[in-house]
Amino acid sequence: MTTEVTLDGAYLRFFMHQSARQGGLLVSQWLLELAKSHKLGGGSVFRAIAGYGRHGVLHHEAFFELADDLPVKVEFLLRDGEADTLLQLVREAGVELVYARTPAHIGILSKE
């Protein structure tokens, strides 16, 4: 039999360049470490193969050439209070990031 636990929360995504740094770490790694150290949900990092941002500069991964500063997305599924906390911690650190926050209905399926 499968059980299901559900809760309402937030789907929080941060967008940055692959080479962006904070406190000696890549910003993507820094965000994961920050959330983990405050026991805030779980997160994952995804690297794009192409993209452009608010400055209109197109970045892409050319065959055999991985040196371009590609876009990276770090996503979290969090309770609303956890999302508020993570955003506040990023603000306090003075890190310049673009983020998107949307309501999420989070479900966890497991076997009994």
Backbone as CSV, one residue per row, in Angstrom:
resi,resn,N_x,N_y,N_z,CA_x,CA_y,CA_z,C_x,C_y,C_z
1,MET,0.838,-1.185,0.000,0.000,0.000,0.000,0.885,1.250,0.000
2,THR,0.444,2.266,-0.708,1.177,3.525,-0.796,0.483,4.582,0.052
3,THR,1.272,5.322,0.812,0.727,6.433,1.590,1.178,7.738,0.955
4,GLU,0.427,8.787,1.235,0.754,10.090,0.669,0.633,11.157,1.743
5,VAL,1.657,11.981,1.820,1.663,13.141,2.708,1.688,14.369,1.810
6,THR,0.829,15.334,2.072,0.814,16.552,1.252,0.889,17.786,2.142
7,LEU,1.398,18.840,1.571,1.425,20.128,2.250,1.506,21.220,1.210
8,ASP,1.087,22.393,1.595,1.201,23.551,0.710,2.469,24.308,1.068
9,GLY,3.129,24.809,0.057,4.377,25.511,0.291,4.735,26.388,-0.885
10,ALA,6.034,26.458,-1.169,6.536,27.334,-2.223,7.555,26.602,-3.076
11,TYR,7.512,26.899,-4.364,8.508,26.439,-5.322,9.372,27.666,-5.587
12,LEU,10.596,27.658,-5.065,11.480,28.816,-5.119,12.640,28.503,-6.047
13,ARG,12.825,29.357,-7.060,13.890,29.180,-8.051,14.773,30.416,-8.077
14,PHE,16.064,30.197,-8.108,17.046,31.272,-8.239,17.782,31.077,-9.552
15,PHE,18.092,32.190,-10.230,18.780,32.145,-11.516,20.071,32.952,-11.425
16,MET,21.153,32.394,-11.974,22.447,33.064,-11.912,23.322,32.566,-13.052
17,HIS,24.476,33.192,-13.212,25.468,32.695,-14.159,26.279,31.605,-13.472
18,GLN,26.724,30.667,-14.257,27.464,29.515,-13.763,28.685,29.914,-12.930
19,SER,29.368,30.979,-13.305,30.611,31.355,-12.629,30.414,32.340,-11.466
20,ALA,29.168,32.746,-11.192,28.914,33.702,-10.102,29.394,33.122,-8.773
21,ARG,30.026,33.979,-7.974,30.611,33.512,-6.714,30.114,34.340,-5.530
22,GLN,30.102,33.668,-4.364,29.743,34.304,-3.098,30.562,33.624,-2.008
23,GLY,31.295,34.417,-1.261,32.073,33.872,-0.151,33.021,32.752,-0.551
24,GLY,33.624,32.849,-1.741,34.578,31.845,-2.188,33.958,30.614,-2.840
25,LEU,32.631,30.533,-2.871,31.933,29.392,-3.485,31.157,29.850,-4.711
26,LEU,30.850,28.914,-5.598,29.885,29.218,-6.646,28.566,29.549,-5.967
27,VAL,27.820,30.521,-6.493,26.562,30.923,-5.860,25.611,29.736,-5.762
28,SER,25.591,28.880,-6.771,24.712,27.706,-6.716,25.058,26.821,-5.516
29,GLN,26.332,26.567,-5.308,26.777,25.766,-4.174,26.507,26.502,-2.860
30,TRP,26.763,27.806,-2.846,26.524,28.615,-1.653,25.053,28.547,-1.228
31,LEU,24.135,28.643,-2.205,22.702,28.562,-1.894,22.338,27.215,-1.280
32,LEU,22.844,26.133,-1.868,22.557,24.807,-1.313,23.107,24.673,0.105
33,GLU,24.342,25.127,0.303,24.959,25.058,1.638,24.179,25.907,2.646
34,LEU,23.741,27.090,2.212,22.984,27.983,3.086,21.680,27.326,3.527
35,ALA,20.928,26.794,2.561,19.655,26.145,2.884,19.877,24.925,3.775
36,LYS,20.862,24.130,3.449,21.144,22.923,4.237,21.529,23.268,5.667
37,SER,22.370,24.278,5.831,22.831,24.654,7.176,21.693,25.185,8.049
38,HIS,20.617,25.681,7.413,19.449,26.152,8.157,18.308,25.132,8.141
39,LYS,18.618,23.913,7.651,17.643,22.811,7.604,16.370,23.196,6.860
40,LEU,16.554,23.835,5.689,15.437,24.302,4.873,15.208,23.370,3.687
41,GLY,14.228,22.505,3.770,13.795,21.659,2.661,14.922,21.006,1.902
42,GLY,14.757,20.900,0.591,15.764,20.316,-0.280,15.907,21.139,-1.536
43,GLY,17.084,21.100,-2.159,17.320,21.894,-3.357,18.145,21.142,-4.378
44,SER,18.076,21.605,-5.612,18.827,21.018,-6.725,19.333,22.120,-7.641
45,VAL,20.439,21.848,-8.329,21.044,22.793,-9.271,20.930,22.218,-10.679
46,PHE,20.528,23.080,-11.630,20.406,22.698,-13.031,21.161,23.701,-13.893
47,ARG,21.940,23.197,-14.846,22.688,24.061,-15.759,22.006,24.048,-17.118
48,ALA,21.836,25.215,-17.691,21.200,25.340,-19.000,22.204,25.059,-20.109
49,ILE,21.693,24.721,-21.284,22.574,24.592,-22.443,22.575,25.876,-23.266
50,ALA,21.589,26.755,-22.997,21.537,28.064,-23.649,20.568,28.946,-22.873
51,GLY,20.727,30.260,-23.028,19.791,31.179,-22.390,20.272,32.611,-22.468
52,TYR,19.360,33.522,-22.156,19.724,34.930,-22.027,18.919,35.504,-20.883
53,GLY,19.417,36.593,-20.332,18.782,37.189,-19.171,18.376,38.617,-19.425
54,ARG,18.262,39.363,-18.349,17.751,40.733,-18.419,18.640,41.672,-19.221
55,HIS,19.908,41.308,-19.424,20.808,42.154,-20.204,20.813,41.788,-21.687
56,GLY,20.068,40.735,-22.054,19.914,40.358,-23.455,21.104,39.665,-24.086
57,VAL,22.077,39.249,-23.296,23.249,38.565,-23.836,22.941,37.078,-23.922
58,LEU,23.079,36.510,-25.117,22.818,35.093,-25.324,24.055,34.279,-24.968
59,HIS,23.878,33.312,-24.084,24.951,32.398,-23.705,24.537,31.020,-24.191
60,HIS,25.495,30.276,-24.743,25.167,28.937,-25.207,26.371,28.032,-25.100
61,GLU,26.082,26.750,-25.065,27.127,25.746,-24.983,27.436,25.279,-26.394
62,ALA,28.618,25.578,-26.876,29.039,25.143,-28.206,29.679,23.760,-28.080
63,PHE,29.574,22.982,-29.121,30.159,21.649,-29.124,31.644,21.738,-28.802
64,PHE,32.129,20.942,-27.874,33.521,20.909,-27.422,33.973,22.198,-26.732
65,GLU,33.059,23.120,-26.481,33.456,24.378,-25.857,32.492,24.668,-24.715
66,LEU,32.967,24.485,-23.494,32.106,24.636,-22.327,32.477,25.873,-21.511
67,ALA,33.225,26.799,-22.081,33.753,27.934,-21.337,32.753,29.070,-21.168
68,ASP,31.657,29.090,-21.926,30.700,30.190,-21.831,30.078,30.226,-20.434
69,ASP,29.695,31.389,-19.968,29.110,31.564,-18.639,27.609,31.267,-18.723
70,LEU,27.270,29.996,-18.680,25.901,29.547,-18.893,24.991,29.850,-17.710
71,PRO,23.688,29.978,-17.979,22.725,30.171,-16.891,22.612,28.911,-16.036
72,VAL,22.375,29.130,-14.756,22.171,28.051,-13.791,20.911,28.373,-13.006
73,LYS,20.151,27.318,-12.681,18.936,27.477,-11.861,19.089,26.596,-10.629
74,VAL,18.794,27.166,-9.471,18.763,26.414,-8.220,17.327,26.440,-7.737
75,GLU,16.738,25.247,-7.533,15.339,25.180,-7.135,15.174,24.513,-5.779
76,PHE,14.146,24.983,-5.084,13.814,24.452,-3.767,12.308,24.233,-3.674
77,LEU,11.899,23.162,-3.013,10.514,22.963,-2.588,10.518,23.148,-1.083
78,LEU,9.814,24.167,-0.615,9.891,24.564,0.790,8.511,24.873,1.359
79,ARG,8.414,24.811,2.654,7.239,25.366,3.326,7.328,26.883,3.167
80,ASP,6.202,27.571,3.263,6.212,29.026,3.053,7.174,29.743,3.997
81,GLY,7.182,29.376,5.266,8.086,30.006,6.225,9.545,29.759,5.893
82,GLU,9.849,28.570,5.375,11.221,28.258,4.969,11.637,29.114,3.776
83,ALA,10.720,29.296,2.816,11.017,30.150,1.657,11.278,31.585,2.106
84,ASP,10.460,32.084,3.041,10.671,33.427,3.587,12.049,33.537,4.229
85,THR,12.423,32.518,5.005,13.723,32.509,5.683,14.868,32.514,4.685
86,LEU,14.791,31.658,3.668,15.873,31.585,2.685,16.018,32.906,1.932
87,LEU,14.912,33.488,1.532,14.981,34.782,0.841,15.598,35.849,1.739
88,GLN,15.242,35.850,3.000,15.797,36.836,3.928,17.301,36.630,4.114
89,LEU,17.740,35.379,4.209,19.168,35.087,4.354,19.951,35.561,3.126
90,VAL,19.386,35.374,1.945,20.046,35.832,0.712,20.111,37.358,0.691
91,ARG,19.011,38.010,1.082,19.006,39.490,1.148,20.086,39.988,2.101
92,GLU,20.150,39.378,3.292,21.119,39.807,4.306,22.557,39.607,3.844
93,ALA,22.793,38.608,2.996,24.138,38.357,2.471,24.502,39.319,1.351
94,GLY,23.511,40.066,0.842,23.770,41.039,-0.212,24.052,40.429,-1.572
95,VAL,23.569,39.208,-1.790,23.798,38.528,-3.061,22.773,39.018,-4.081
96,GLU,23.265,39.367,-5.270,22.386,39.840,-6.341,21.926,38.641,-7.159
97,LEU,20.628,38.323,-7.077,20.057,37.164,-7.763,18.676,37.493,-8.300
98,VAL,18.296,36.792,-9.331,16.920,36.825,-9.813,16.246,35.588,-9.244
99,TYR,15.002,35.740,-8.755,14.293,34.569,-8.241,12.839,34.606,-8.668
100,ALA,12.225,33.430,-8.625,10.792,33.287,-8.875,10.226,32.415,-7.763
101,ARG,9.096,32.827,-7.231,8.442,32.074,-6.158,6.997,31.838,-6.561
102,THR,6.594,30.583,-6.564,5.213,30.252,-6.890,4.673,29.314,-5.822
103,PRO,3.368,29.395,-5.582,2.764,28.448,-4.630,2.926,27.022,-5.140
104,ALA,3.088,26.085,-4.234,3.252,24.682,-4.627,2.445,23.794,-3.704
105,HIS,1.830,22.801,-4.287,1.188,21.729,-3.520,2.170,20.563,-3.573
106,ILE,2.789,20.254,-2.457,3.870,19.289,-2.409,3.337,17.961,-1.882
107,GLY,3.637,16.906,-2.593,3.211,15.569,-2.174,4.394,14.631,-2.069
108,ILE,4.331,13.746,-1.080,5.362,12.729,-0.905,4.658,11.374,-0.885
109,LEU,4.983,10.541,-1.859,4.437,9.195,-1.936,5.442,8.218,-1.370
110,SER,4.986,7.293,-0.539,5.884,6.299,0.029,5.149,4.979,0.259
111,LYS,5.924,3.920,0.327,5.349,2.608,0.610,5.300,2.409,2.114
112,GLU,4.232,1.781,2.563,4.130,1.478,3.996,4.853,0.220,4.329
